[in-house]
Amino acid sequence: MTNPAYFGYLEEPYLTYSYMSGRCRDHYGTEVKRVIQDDLASGLEIDRRLIEMVYSGIEVDRSNPGDDFLGTEVERTIESMDQIGLEIERKISTARYSGVEVERSLGDTQFSGVEITREKYISSWHCREKGYLSEDYLTKRYLVDGICAHIGLEIDRKIVTKRYTGVEMDRAIKTYTQNGVEVERVIEAVKAIGAEINLLRALNLGSQIRFVLYNTTKLRILSEFPSRGTNGLNWTASSTLAGDFSVNNVNNDIVEYVWRSNSSLSATLVCDTQLVQGVAPDTFAFLNHNWSSSAVVTFEGSNSPTFASVGITLPIEATSINSYYISPTFPTTQYRYWRLTISDPTNPEGFLQVGTIIFGNSIIFQGEDIVDRIRRKMRHFSSKVKTEGFTNVSNDRALKRSIVVNFNSLDYRKGNFDSLINVFETARTSLKCLWLPDPQDPKRFGVFGKLVDIPEEEHENRGDAADIVTLAVEIDESL
């Protein structure tokens, strides 16, 4: 025990401690060594001993003579107690499986019988005696000493050996079974979970991204035909009837010029677009054909001239005279070669025929569209010769269609109006385009024709937010 520390008048804050009394601080023998010498199962503490204690009679022997399973504490005894009635005996008489504490008793107490607090790292005892005016008035003894004790701290705690636990050494786990556990921060194998083996980062700066708006409900105009190649002589057929029925007639604007098979009721037509990069069409039209409703027709794309591998197969509905195919989604794969396969064994005419074939990427209106009302009319073409009996001999040739579509309040500053003007400037009144006002039912209003004339535009500028254009467009197949 150290010498008492005496405090005089006003050496502490006024009236906060005992007046003119001494205070003593006892420094107890600290634990010198805590060693785990050996273990078989869990590496438990074998000897923890305080060699000598004069005043407090702190724990003298805490030993672990032997155990079978858990190595639990067998005896913990405080042999003597001079001033404070601390824990006298804490004994676990026997332990086999769980080593439950059997007895913990306080044998004797002198003053307050307080058990010294045993915390994780330090034990401490709280003094209860207080001095003048430290408690309610005249509830404690007057001018008595207060004792504050600092209990011995643990000095050395070493684990000499370890067994079975497999503590992490050098940050390495040596073995793994199922999940590819980290070994030296490397995942070498994967058993059950597809873990990431390599993390690669690639930077591609200045990349071009194409943003496409696509729909199948608004007006579309097909004005360019990669189906015709670069020279117009890019089709071959498995069979062709002698005469003026060349397979290259499918590239003609006049749909009455047809390709026709011989007596075969199955045929294959192959198109070489002659574009190395290929094309990804969204609109297809097969005009003036004679396929029956039971015909099976497919259109295939490939980058192999022999179609060793087929990239895409499109089913074509064999509707009367004209058949169409509208891609339901924007096509992203391009093919140089395209093959039309027709099988129509019940065709009553005994041959297969198709007039004009066109496909490519359409101009598609976004947001704005034509007005709901469309005007349509049919034209009858025939050749008539007067005879001597003043009668006419008529040779019916065809029925031709024309439509009038109206655009009301197109925004002058948006792309739809620009696209329409581009068609006027390139096709003019001399080139045919495929107009499909209703892609959901392309046969209803579909017209492969020319502009009757360049339409008149009515502009109305209502300010920056409303510069609108109104116009009507007439397209005629007979021109």
HELIX and SHEET records of a PDB file:
HELIX    1   1 PRO A  226  ARG A  228  5                                   3    
HELIX    2   2 VAL A  247  ASN A  251  5                                   5    
HELIX    3   3 GLY A  415  ALA A  427  1                                  13    
HELIX    4   4 PRO A  442  PHE A  445  1                                   4    
SHEET    1   A 5 ALA A   5  TYR A   6  0                                        
SHEET    2   A 5 GLY A  22  HIS A  27 -1                                        
SHEET    3   A 5 GLY A 146  HIS A 150  1                                        
SHEET    4   A 5 SER A 123  TRP A 125 -1                                        
SHEET    5   A 5 THR A 117  ARG A 118 -1                                        
SHEET    1   B 7 GLU A 103  SER A 105  0                                        
SHEET    2   B 7 GLU A  89  LYS A  91 -1                                        
SHEET    3   B 7 GLU A  75  THR A  77 -1                                        
SHEET    4   B 7 ASP A  61  SER A  63 -1                                        
SHEET    5   B 7 ASP A  47  ARG A  49 -1                                        
SHEET    6   B 7 ARG A  34  ILE A  36 -1                                        
SHEET    7   B 7 ARG A 157  ILE A 159  1                                        
SHEET    1   C 7 ILE A 363  ILE A 364  0                                        
SHEET    2   C 7 ARG A 220  LEU A 222 -1                                        
SHEET    3   C 7 CYS A 433  LEU A 436 -1                                        
SHEET    4   C 7 VAL A 447  LEU A 451 -1                                        
SHEET    5   C 7 ASP A 467  ASP A 476 -1                                        
SHEET    6   C 7 ASN A 392  ASP A 411 -1                                        
SHEET    7   C 7 ILE A 374  LYS A 386 -1                                        
SHEET    1   D 6 ILE A 363  ILE A 364  0                                        
SHEET    2   D 6 ARG A 220  LEU A 222 -1                                        
SHEET    3   D 6 CYS A 433  LEU A 436 -1                                        
SHEET    4   D 6 VAL A 447  LEU A 451 -1                                        
SHEET    5   D 6 ASP A 467  ASP A 476 -1                                        
SHEET    6   D 6 GLU A 457  ASN A 461 -1                                        
SHEET    1   E 5 TRP A 235  ALA A 237  0                                        
SHEET    2   E 5 SER A 266  ASP A 272 -1                                        
SHEET    3   E 5 TYR A 337  SER A 343 -1                                        
SHEET    4   E 5 VAL A 296  SER A 302 -1                                        
SHEET    5   E 5 ILE A 312  ILE A 316 -1                                        
SHEET    1   F 2 TRP A 259  ARG A 260  0                                        
SHEET    2   F 2 GLN A 353  VAL A 354 -1                                        
SHEET    1   G 3 SER A 323  ILE A 326  0                                        
SHEET    2   G 3 THR A 283  LEU A 287 -1                                        
SHEET    3   G 3 THR A 356  GLY A 360 -1                                        
END                                                                             
